[in-house]
Amino acid sequence: MDSRLEQIVNRSIASLQLSEEFKNAMRKHGFYTLNEIMSLPLTRLVQMTWFTREMLEELSQFMFNSRNAGNER
């Protein structure tokens, strides 16, 4: 992971441009950085009943956009 992405995943979820639903769910379940949630195996994540498909899509899109934003030079 490049240093820019590493900084993003270690920032507080509350400070990122993610939906309030996503932020509230993460806080409620004890996740405060993307690194914490992304350290879980995908199979475990999708088994969590509170972690919806929409949240997975939002996380994936956020990471895709963050990764590509670093390549726009």
N, CA, C and O of each residue as an XYZ file, in Angstrom:
292
protein
N       0.861     -1.177      0.000
C       0.000      0.000      0.000
C       0.903      1.235      0.000
O       1.857      1.317      0.773
N       0.594      2.185     -0.869
C       1.438      3.384     -0.901
C       1.158      4.259      0.321
O       0.153      4.084      1.010
N       2.061      5.197      0.573
C       1.982      5.988      1.802
C       0.725      6.849      1.866
O       0.189      7.076      2.951
N       0.249      7.333      0.719
C      -0.969      8.151      0.699
C      -2.175      7.322      1.145
O      -2.967      7.767      1.975
N      -2.307      6.124      0.592
C      -3.416      5.249      0.999
C      -3.273      4.822      2.453
O      -4.264      4.708      3.173
N      -2.050      4.589      2.877
C      -1.828      4.203      4.266
C      -2.300      5.304      5.211
O      -2.889      5.022      6.254
N      -2.041      6.557      4.846
C      -2.509      7.676      5.669
C      -4.035      7.709      5.712
O      -4.620      7.959      6.766
N      -4.680      7.459      4.578
C      -6.143      7.489      4.515
C      -6.742      6.398      5.392
O      -7.648      6.669      6.180
N      -6.249      5.173      5.268
C      -6.865      4.075      6.029
C      -6.598      4.176      7.523
O      -7.282      3.536      8.321
N      -5.611      4.975      7.906
C      -5.326      5.155      9.332
C      -5.958      6.402      9.923
O      -5.848      6.640     11.126
N      -6.617      7.199      9.098
C      -7.347      8.375      9.603
C      -8.666      7.920     10.220
O      -9.157      6.826      9.943
N      -9.214      8.769     11.046
C     -10.508      8.490     11.651
C     -11.583      8.390     10.563
O     -11.644      9.231      9.666
N     -12.413      7.375     10.645
C     -13.514      7.217      9.688
C     -14.396      8.456      9.705
O     -14.915      8.869      8.668
N     -14.566      9.047     10.882
C     -15.421     10.235     11.016
C     -14.934     11.391     10.145
O     -15.728     12.253      9.769
N     -13.639     11.422      9.820
C     -13.086     12.530      9.044
C     -13.113     12.275      7.533
O     -12.745     13.152      6.751
N     -13.541     11.095      7.125
C     -13.525     10.742      5.705
C     -14.865     11.040      5.033
O     -15.894     11.147      5.699
N     -14.838     11.171      3.722
C     -16.061     11.454      2.973
C     -16.808     10.155      2.687
O     -16.809      9.629      1.574
N     -17.433      9.675      3.736
C     -18.265      8.476      3.684
C     -19.634      8.844      4.234
O     -19.787      9.857      4.918
N     -20.626      8.019      3.934
C     -21.986      8.336      4.377
C     -22.094      8.290      5.895
O     -21.326      7.602      6.569
N     -23.049      9.027      6.412
C     -23.303      9.014      7.866
C     -23.720      7.617      8.307
O     -23.369      7.191      9.408
N     -24.458      6.900      7.473
C     -24.857      5.525      7.810
C     -23.611      4.657      8.021
O     -23.519      3.908      8.994
N     -22.670      4.771      7.105
C     -21.431      4.000      7.209
C     -20.672      4.389      8.475
O     -20.268      3.522      9.250
N     -20.478      5.687      8.685
C     -19.740      6.174      9.854
C     -20.396      5.729     11.156
O     -19.713      5.273     12.073
N     -21.715      5.859     11.241
C     -22.434      5.472     12.462
C     -22.327      3.983     12.737
O     -22.133      3.573     13.882
N     -22.453      3.166     11.692
C     -22.359      1.711     11.863
C     -20.964      1.310     12.327
O     -20.812      0.455     13.199
N     -19.956      1.929     11.742
C     -18.581      1.595     12.140
C     -18.343      1.967     13.604
O     -17.786      1.179     14.368
N     -18.765      3.163     13.985
C     -18.586      3.618     15.371
C     -19.345      2.700     16.333
O     -18.814      2.302     17.370
N     -20.584      2.370     15.983
C     -21.422      1.519     16.846
C     -20.774      0.154     17.096
O     -20.925     -0.434     18.166
N     -20.052     -0.333     16.087
C     -19.463     -1.670     16.200
C     -17.966     -1.641     16.513
O     -17.280     -2.657     16.403
N     -17.465     -0.458     16.906
C     -16.112     -0.368     17.428
C     -14.997     -0.239     16.400
O     -13.843     -0.544     16.702
N     -15.322      0.205     15.194
C     -14.306      0.425     14.168
C     -14.124      1.931     13.995
O     -15.082      2.652     13.720
N     -12.897      2.392     14.157
C     -12.638      3.830     14.101
C     -11.736      4.249     12.941
O     -11.628      5.437     12.635
N     -11.087      3.273     12.293
C     -10.298      3.549     11.093
C     -10.644      2.499     10.043
O     -11.123      1.412     10.366
N     -10.395      2.842      8.786
C     -10.633      1.866      7.720
C      -9.669      0.691      7.852
O     -10.000     -0.435      7.480
N      -8.481      0.955      8.380
C      -7.510     -0.119      8.567
C      -8.079     -1.215      9.475
O      -7.845     -2.400      9.239
N      -8.810     -0.826     10.490
C      -9.403     -1.812     11.405
C     -10.405     -2.708     10.680
O     -10.395     -3.926     10.859
N     -11.257     -2.115      9.873
C     -12.275     -2.916      9.184
C     -11.657     -3.706      8.029
O     -12.067     -4.834      7.754
N     -10.679     -3.114      7.359
C     -10.062     -3.784      6.222
C      -9.097     -4.885      6.634
O      -8.676     -5.678      5.791
N      -8.741     -4.950      7.907
C      -7.858     -6.019      8.374
C      -8.625     -7.334      8.540
O      -8.017     -8.394      8.686
N      -9.948     -7.265      8.518
C     -10.764     -8.483      8.628
C     -10.845     -9.191      7.285
O     -10.879     -8.538      6.242
N     -10.878    -10.515      7.298
C     -11.096    -11.234      6.038
C     -12.483    -10.889      5.470
O     -13.443    -10.715      6.221
N     -12.571    -10.794      4.165
C     -13.841    -10.457      3.521
C     -14.936    -11.442      3.919
O     -16.087    -11.044      4.101
N     -14.597    -12.703      4.055
C     -15.598    -13.706      4.444
C     -16.194    -13.397      5.814
O     -17.383    -13.618      6.045
N     -15.372    -12.892      6.708
C     -15.886    -12.529      8.049
C     -16.752    -11.275      7.977
O     -17.795    -11.190      8.625
N     -16.305    -10.298      7.176
C     -17.067     -9.059      7.020
C     -18.478     -9.324      6.524
O     -19.446     -8.818      7.091
N     -18.595    -10.111      5.472
C     -19.917    -10.332      4.883
C     -20.816    -11.198      5.759
O     -22.027    -11.245      5.543
N     -20.246    -11.877      6.734
C     -21.054    -12.652      7.677
C     -21.654    -11.790      8.772
O     -22.580    -12.215      9.463
N     -21.133    -10.585      8.936
C     -21.667     -9.672      9.948
C     -22.993     -9.126      9.446
O     -23.043     -8.461      8.411
N     -24.060     -9.403     10.170
C     -25.401     -9.036      9.690
C     -25.589     -7.529      9.560
O     -26.412     -7.084      8.760
N     -24.858     -6.746     10.317
C     -24.996     -5.289     10.266
C     -24.222     -4.676      9.105
O     -24.513     -3.553      8.694
N     -23.235     -5.404      8.569
C     -22.414     -4.887      7.468
C     -23.105     -5.234      6.160
O     -23.035     -6.368      5.687
N     -23.768     -4.249      5.587
C     -24.609     -4.485      4.412
C     -23.804     -4.485      3.116
O     -22.659     -4.035      3.069
N     -24.431     -4.997      2.079
C     -23.835     -4.975      0.741
C     -23.538     -3.540      0.324
O     -22.517     -3.268     -0.307
N     -24.433     -2.626      0.677
C     -24.241     -1.221      0.330
C     -22.991     -0.648      1.017
O     -22.269      0.156      0.427
N     -22.747     -1.062      2.252
C     -21.548     -0.606      2.955
C     -20.290     -1.148      2.287
O     -19.298     -0.433      2.148
N     -20.331     -2.406      1.876
C     -19.195     -2.992      1.172
C     -18.945     -2.248     -0.137
O     -17.800     -1.957     -0.481
N     -20.014     -1.943     -0.863
C     -19.879     -1.196     -2.114
C     -19.319      0.207     -1.858
O     -18.467      0.683     -2.608
N     -19.797      0.864     -0.805
C     -19.309      2.205     -0.476
C     -17.826      2.164     -0.114
O     -17.055      3.008     -0.569
N     -17.425      1.197      0.693
C     -16.024      1.052      1.073
C     -15.163      0.778     -0.160
O     -14.106      1.385     -0.331
N     -15.613     -0.127     -1.007
C     -14.868     -0.465     -2.226
C     -14.722      0.745     -3.132
O     -13.639      1.005     -3.655
N     -15.805      1.484     -3.319
C     -15.767      2.665     -4.183
C     -14.867      3.751     -3.595
O     -14.118      4.403     -4.323
N     -14.942      3.941     -2.291
C     -14.091      4.930     -1.635
C     -12.620      4.591     -1.830
O     -11.818      5.462     -2.168
N     -12.265      3.325     -1.617
C     -10.872      2.916     -1.777
C     -10.436      3.014     -3.238
O      -9.314      3.439     -3.514
N     -11.286      2.636     -4.163
C     -10.974      2.749     -5.587
C     -10.710      4.205     -5.947
O      -9.719      4.512     -6.609
N     -11.588      5.097     -5.516
C     -11.433      6.521     -5.813
C     -10.176      7.096     -5.155
O      -9.471      7.910     -5.751
N      -9.907      6.671     -3.940
C      -8.717      7.157     -3.228
C      -7.454      6.699     -3.923
O      -6.499      7.464     -4.052
N      -7.442      5.460     -4.368
C      -6.279      4.905     -5.052
C      -6.057      5.620     -6.384
O      -4.922      5.944     -6.734
N      -7.133      5.865     -7.124
C      -7.010      6.508     -8.423
C      -6.700      7.990     -8.314
O      -6.073      8.554     -9.211
N      -7.122      8.626     -7.243
C      -6.846     10.059     -7.056
C      -5.343     10.288     -6.976
O      -4.856     11.343     -7.381
N      -4.624      9.338     -6.474
C      -3.169      9.455     -6.392
C      -2.475      9.297     -7.728
O      -1.298      9.635     -7.859
N      -3.191      8.784     -8.731
C      -2.599      8.557    -10.046
C      -2.923      9.640    -11.048
O      -2.577      9.509    -12.222
N      -3.575     10.705    -10.625
C      -4.004     11.771    -11.542
C      -2.967     12.886    -11.605
O      -3.291     14.044    -11.344
N      -1.770     12.562    -11.935
C      -0.702     13.578    -11.990
C      -0.317     13.853    -13.400
O       0.563     14.676    -13.650
